[in-house]
Structures are given as structure tokens and as C-alpha cells.
Amino acid sequence: MEQPSLTIVRRFKASPARVYAAWTQPELIARWWGPDGGPVLDAEADLRVGGRFRVVLQTLDGEMHECRGEYREVEVDRKLVFTWHWVTLPERRSLVTIRFRPVEEGTEMSFTHAQFFDEATRDDHQKGWGGAFEKLEGLFAETESAGE
């Protein structure tokens, strides 16, 4: 039986380099990661094949969450592939693939999160990533107006 997956395609008014940086630089990850307005408490990224990332966040309901993974593919400004799991459920590993494609108005990001444990887990992640990508869009709007 095939495991559930989700694909989200978003366009951002930012260059592929800026969108890629938001996924790979801990100080930028800390500004948008997470499903709601709760803070990112810690972000680490060892950006190389075999390197690991770790993000600790707190949702607005006060819950703490920690996700981790290992980079499988790293193509600067073009593609990232990494494993994904919550520390509380290490046996439920999934796989994230992100492609960054330049388009006239910025970047088209094709995001696929695959190999979910079940459909409920996929649905929860779809909501979470949707909230995170809204914050990511806000980050680009904020940095554009600040001249970053």
C-alpha cells in the first residue's frame, strides 16, 4: 500500500536564492517555521548531504515541538531533499523534497512531503505547512520592504 503524501506549489515574490536561504539559514528558519504565530526557540542546519537539521518551536497553545532530519540532496538555490520526523515519534520518518524554480515574478516552490504514517498525519501536516508558508510569504514581504 502506498503511503500518503502531499504536494504544495507556491509562488513567492523573492528570488530562488532568497527562498532557498529561508529553508537553510537558521536565523531565517526561526522567522517563519511553524504552523502558527508561536516562536521558534532553536534552529540548526548542517547544510550538506548527510548533515542534519533541528528545529524546536512552540505553538500558540503552548505546546513544544521538535523536528529533525537529515539532508539527502542539496543543490544550492535549486533543490533540497531531507528526512523528517518529530522527536516524539522517531519511528514515523517521512521525506521532504523541495524544488525552487525561477519564474518572472520570483520563485515557484514545489514542496512534496511523502511517506506519511497515515492520512490523518498527512492532513495535520498539510495544515501546518500551509500556516508556515503564509508566514514565509510574510517574511519575503517584510524583507523586501526593508531592502534585504
N, C-alpha and C positions, 0 to 999 in steps of 0.2 A: 504494500500500500504506500502510495506517495505521501510524503509529509507535507502539511500545509505551508504555504509561503505567501508573501505579499510583495507587490511592486508598487512603488510610488514614483511618479515622474513630476518634478517641479522645475520651474524656471525662476532664476534669480537674476536681479539686475546687479550682477557682480561678475568679474572675470573668473574663469576656471581656477586661476591661481588663488584668488580670494576664497572661493568656495572650498577648494582643497585645503587651504590653510585653516579654515574653520573646523575641519574634521581632524586636523593633525597637530595643531599647536595648542598645548594645554591651556594657555591663557585665553584663547578664543573658545575652546570647548567649554570652558567654565562660564561663558557668557550666554550659551544657548541650549546646552544639553538638558534634557529632562522634559517631561510631559506637560508641566505647568510652570507657574512662576516661582516655584521653590528654588533655593540656591544649589549650586554645585559646590560641594565642600572641598573636593580634591579632584584633580585630573592629572593623569600621567600618560605619556605616549613615547614609546621607544620605537620610532618610525623606521623599521627595516623588516625585511622578511625574517620571521622568527621572533621579532620584537613583540612586546606586549603593551597593552593599554589598560588603564584602570580609571573608572570614574565613580565617584561617590556623590550622591545627590540626596536632597531631602525634598519630598513633595509637600505641597501646601497643607496636607492633612497631618504633617509632622513625621511621616514615615521616612526612614532612611533606606536607601537602595544602593547597592554596589554592583556594577557590571565590570566584566573583564573580558579580555580576548587576546588573540594572537594574530598578528598580521601575516597573511598568506601571500598577498601580492601587493606591491607598492610601485605604482607608476605615477611619478610626480605630475600633478595637475590633470591626470587622465583617469586613474582608476585606483581603487582601494578594495581589497578583499580581506576580511578578518572574521575570526570566530567570535562568538558572542555567548556569554552566559551570565546569569545572576549568581552572586556568591552563595545565596541561599539555596540555589538549585543547580549545583555544578554539573549534574548528570544531564541536564537539558541544554546541550550545546546546539547552537544554530550558526548559520553562516550569513554574513552580510557582504554584498557586492555593490559598490557604488561606482558609477561612470560619470565623468564630467565632460560635457561636450560644449564647445563654444557655439553660441548662436548670436544672431545680430544684436539682441538686447542684453546679452550677458552669458549665462550658462544654463544649459539643461542638465539637471542632475537626475540620473536614473538610479533609483535605490531599490535593491531587492534584498529582502530578509527571508531566508529559506530554512527549511529543516526544523520547523516548529514542532513541539511535542504534540500539540493538538490544535484544533480550530479556535478554541477559546483563548489559548495563549497567543495565537496569531492575531485575533481580534483585539486583544488588550494591547499588543504591540502596535497595531495599526493606529489606535487612538493615541498612544504615547508618542510615536514618531510624528504623527500629524501635529500634535501640540509643539513638539520640538522644532519641526520645520517652520511653523509660524514664528517661533522665536528666532530661528536662523534668518528668516526673511527680515525680521525687525533689526537684527544685528547689521545686516548689509545696509538697510536704510539709515540706521544710526551712524555707521562709519562713513557712509557716502556724504551725509550732511556735515560730518566733522572733518571731511577731507582726507580720510585714511585711505 
